[in-house]
Amino acid sequence: MSGGATPKEFPSEFPIKVMGRHDSDLRSLTQAIIERHSGPIADSRVRTRTSADGNFLALTYLVLASSREQLDAIYRELTACKSVLMAL
């Protein structure tokens, strides 16, 4: 598998982007999922953006990825979460 944004060497800094409804508990739900796989994430490594109409929330977590399998597990769990509309 050739990877566009996929890191070729591990460990590597990797941004995980998550989008969901602003009225959900998106940050705590998704941060718990990511931390379960990568350990604690400092607030300085999380970017938050609210959509112009205020209905949606976009989060970017900068994680230190240790393997492709770790990233796959994070994405599997994020996409299974009902509050997550999209994970990139």
N, C-alpha and C positions, 0 to 999 in steps of 0.2 A: 504494500500500500504506500503510495507516494503521498507525502503530507505537505499541504500548503502551510497552514499555521501550526502544524504538529511539530513539537520540538524533536530534533533528531538525536540529541544527547540529553541524558538525564544525570543528575537533577537539572531542572530548567525552570525559569520563571514562566508561568503560563496564565494568561487571563481567562477567567471563566465568566461569561456574561449570562445573566438571568433576567427574564422579564416576566412581570405578572401584574395583577390588578393592585392598585395602590391601597385599596381597602382591606387587602389580605394581610396576614402576618408574614409577608414574603421574606423579609430580611432574617428574622429569627429562624424560620423554617429552613431556608436555603443555607444559612451560615452553619446551622447544626449539621446538615447533610455534608457540607464540604469539610467541616472540621472533623467529622467522624473519619474521613479518609486522609486528611492532610495535617491534622493537628490544629492548634489555636491560630486564629488569624487576627492580627492587630487591626484596629479601626483604620489605621493609616493605609492599609492594603485593601480597603473596600471603598469603591466609588459608587455614589448613589445619584441617580438622575430621575427626576419626575417629568412625565410627559407634559406638553404645553397645556392640555386640558385638565391635568391633574388626576386622570383616571388610571394611569399606568406608572409603574416604577421599574426602572432599569438598574440593576446592580452589576458591578464588575468586581470580582474577587481576584486578586493577584496571588496565586498559590505557587509554592515550590513543588513542582511535579517530580515525582521520583520514578515513574514508569508510565507507559502507555496504558497498562492494565489499571493503574490507579485512576487515570483520567477517565477511562471507559466506565469504571465503577461509579465515579462521581456523576457523570452524565446520565447513566442508567437510572440512578436514584433521583436525580433532579427531574428528569422527564417523567418519572412515575409520580412525582408530587403534584397533587391536584391544583395547587396555587401557582405552579409554574406554567406560563403560557409558552415560553420559548427558552431554550438553553443553547448557547453557542460557545 
